[in-house]
Amino acid sequence: MSNTNTGGPAFPVLIVDRPKKLEHFNGMTLRDYFAAKAMQGLIAHEERAKQLGSHNLGDFDERVAVAAYRYANAMLKARGA
């Protein structure tokens, strides 16, 4: 499940420290942020999440993680990122 489209940084920060020193902190990617939100919803509704496909992935936690990134990829696609 490799997706090179990350949507860019979710919470970029530019820190200006004197004199003339700039530091960029990108933090997590927008894709990771979307996946975390999707995973939160899936875990909150565990009974629905248990109906997820990919039964060849034996572990429930792994199925939820894969599904969360599928949702994240769909959200990035929908926003045209």
N, C-alpha and C positions, 0 to 999 in steps of 0.2 A: 504494500500500500504506500507507494511513494508518490507524493504530490509536490512538485516543485513550487507551485503557487502558494505562498504563505500569506498573501494579503498584506505583507509588510508588517512593521511593528505595530502592536496593539496600543502601547502606551509609551511612545518615545519621549525622552526627556533630554533637554539640552541644559547642561549646567555650566554657568559662566563663573569661573573662578579668577580672581584678579591675580596678577596682571596678564591679560591676553591668553588665558588658558580656557579652552572649550573642551568639554567632554560630552560625548553622546552615549546615552544608554538606551538601547532599543527595547530591552525587556523581552517579553514573550511575543510571539507572532500572533497576528490576528487569527490565523488558522487554529493555533493552540488555544486561544481564548474562546473561540467558537466551540471547539471540541470540549473544552472544560465545561462550558455552559450546557452543551447537549448531554454530556455525561451526567451532570448533576440531575437533569430531568429524567434521564433513563434510570438512574439509581433510585430516584424518588418514586418512580412508578415501576418497581421491579417486576411485577407480574406482567406488564406490557413488554418490558425489556426481555423477559425470558422467551418471548415469542419471536425474537430476532432470528433471522436466517443464519446461514453459515454454520450449520450444525457440525461441520467437520472441525470447527474450532471448539474443542471440547470444553474449555473453561469458560464459565459464565462471564467472569471479569474481562477476559480477552474479547469475547463477543461484544460486550458493552463498549470497550475501548475502540474496537474497529468500527462499530456503528457510530460512535461519537465523531470520529474523523470523517465518516461518510456524510454525516449531517454538516460538519464544518465545510467540507468540500462543496456541498450543495449550496450552503449559504454564500461562500465566496463566488460561486458561479452565478448565483442569483443577483448578487450586487455588482457583477461585472468586473470583479477584481482580477 
